[in-house]
Amino acid sequence: MNALPNKLRLAERMSRLGTEGAFDTLVRARQLEAQGREIVHLEIGEPDFPTAGHIVEAAAAALREGWTHYSPPGGLPELQKAVAEDAGRRRGIAVDPSEVVITPGAKPILFYVILALVEPGDEVLCPDPGFPIYESMVRFVEARPVPYGLPEERDFEIDVGEMLAKITDRTRLIILNSPHNPTGGAIGRAQLERLAGGLAGRDIFVLSDEIYHRLIYDGEHASLAQLPGWKERTIILDGFSKAYAMTGWRLGYGVMRADLAEQVGRLIVNSHSCTASFTQMAGVAALRGDQSAVSSMLAEFRRRRAVMVEGLNRIPGFRCRWPRGAFYAFPNITGTGLSSRALADALLHEAGVACLPGTAFGRGGEGYLRFSYANSVENIEEALRRTARWIEARLSP
Ligand SMILES: Cc1ncc(COP(=O)(O)O)c(C=O)c1O
């Protein structure tokens, strides 16, 4: 008989990995639904639109044509070329296909770049609130996440002065995310220029998460990679999930200097080998084909943003800025007297509205909730009605 204990003994590093609150809340909401409750889902960050027909057709054709084999680890040359042209043209920079790495979703770019560049004990500046995977990955490699804020009074644009004050000799990487999840804030060119000036002469890389850059409502998207000398120090993370409503396809990419791209390719060979070939062919069709689905999605998000922000601002104790990009509203809820977690839990269990506490994105998210408006206007209005009703009952004497 085997006398070994049955308890799973995990490697210590697993204790440093975090998770994503949106998935946890989705699981809890689904459990409530299984018990017969009716929940409005405003927790998950994915467009509710179908992928455009011509992209689906391209994938089906690719399957029929035999794009069913391994691709090179860094991606099919066809897609690397299409990404280089598209990513370069949209930002006004020259990108060579050798600087493009294709991955199953954009998330692995984070994983691999941090593994490739960050040593134990290094410091990495991460937005707080911010996408939770940044901090999780930084801790995983035994580095130290150094949080920087996104002040509400600046419409959640970074405060470069604060950021520069946090740079030390151990700073190895800065993570920027614009448009930003969860606040909807965006970084303008002036702040990027200030940042570049402050970082001059330092051996620091910037990972610029631009996954929402096609979803911007006011002004133009700005990328650090556009500033002279910064393309070589910037890793652009981008992909198809949000812009083309392709979250489940798992297709993303990074744009980075060719020598780093080669090293990321080595990590890919050691892990997922390559991204599905027929999916990559669909990616070529997405980038080269008709872009009208992207513009109509943006127009619809703009309409929903207005319903969401105006509705939230009518709820007692809530105060909501206008997000400049992405599809999240991030109201300040301190006026309700409740913590983010307590309010998010109560809305889920008592009002049937699934949203996320700001703290799912770090300590800096206390006092806020994140509502995704990637849902129909009817559902958004229903969620707002339920939230307002719950708050009014709770706050009335
Ligand atoms: C800020 C941010 N970066 C990256 C990703 C990952 O995108 P993908 O689904 O392509 O892996 C997300 C997805 O929610 C995100 O919000």
The ligand as a MOL file (V3000), in Angstrom:
LIG
                    3D

  0  0  0     0  0            999 V3000
M  V30 BEGIN CTAB
M  V30 COUNTS 16 16 0 0 0
M  V30 BEGIN ATOM
M  V30 1 C -5.5500 45.2360 -19.6440 0
M  V30 2 C -5.6270 43.9050 -20.2930 0
M  V30 3 N -4.5200 43.3930 -20.8350 0
M  V30 4 C -4.5310 42.1730 -21.4180 0
M  V30 5 C -5.6710 41.4110 -21.4820 0
M  V30 6 C -5.6170 40.0330 -22.0780 0
M  V30 7 O -6.1860 39.9310 -23.3180 0
M  V30 8 P -6.3230 38.5090 -24.0510 0
M  V30 9 O -7.7150 38.0300 -23.8270 0
M  V30 10 O -6.0470 38.7990 -25.4960 0
M  V30 11 O -5.3100 37.5800 -23.4820 0
M  V30 12 C -6.8430 41.9120 -20.9160 0
M  V30 13 C -8.0760 41.0950 -20.9150 0
M  V30 14 O -8.9850 41.2740 -20.1490 0
M  V30 15 C -6.8220 43.1910 -20.3140 0
M  V30 16 O -7.9220 43.7230 -19.7540 0
M  V30 END ATOM
M  V30 BEGIN BOND
M  V30 1 1 1 2
M  V30 2 1 2 3
M  V30 3 2 2 15
M  V30 4 2 3 4
M  V30 5 1 4 5
M  V30 6 1 5 6
M  V30 7 2 5 12
M  V30 8 1 6 7
M  V30 9 1 7 8
M  V30 10 2 8 9
M  V30 11 1 8 10
M  V30 12 1 8 11
M  V30 13 1 12 13
M  V30 14 1 12 15
M  V30 15 2 13 14
M  V30 16 1 15 16
M  V30 END BOND
M  V30 END CTAB
M  END
